[in-house]
Amino acid sequence: MKDEAGKCKYEMVYTVQFQNLREDLTELKERVRRLETTLARGVILLVANLAGMVTMLAQQLFKR
């Protein structure tokens, strides 16, 4: 009987720990998703700026 009571106590503790871990992982996933979104926007802006620079330089080159 003591073994069963001991297992129940530890089981409850482990359940709480796993719930907290699950919540932490969910929060981490959300943060990573936001970071990926921000980085993707940055890369798109960088590519757009580079394309604009290439276009401007090409126009200046062909004017001469």
PyMOL commands that set and color helices and strands:
alter all, ss='L'
color gray80, all
select helices_A, chain A and resi 2-63
alter helices_A, ss='H'
color red, helices_A
deselect
rebuild
show_as cartoon
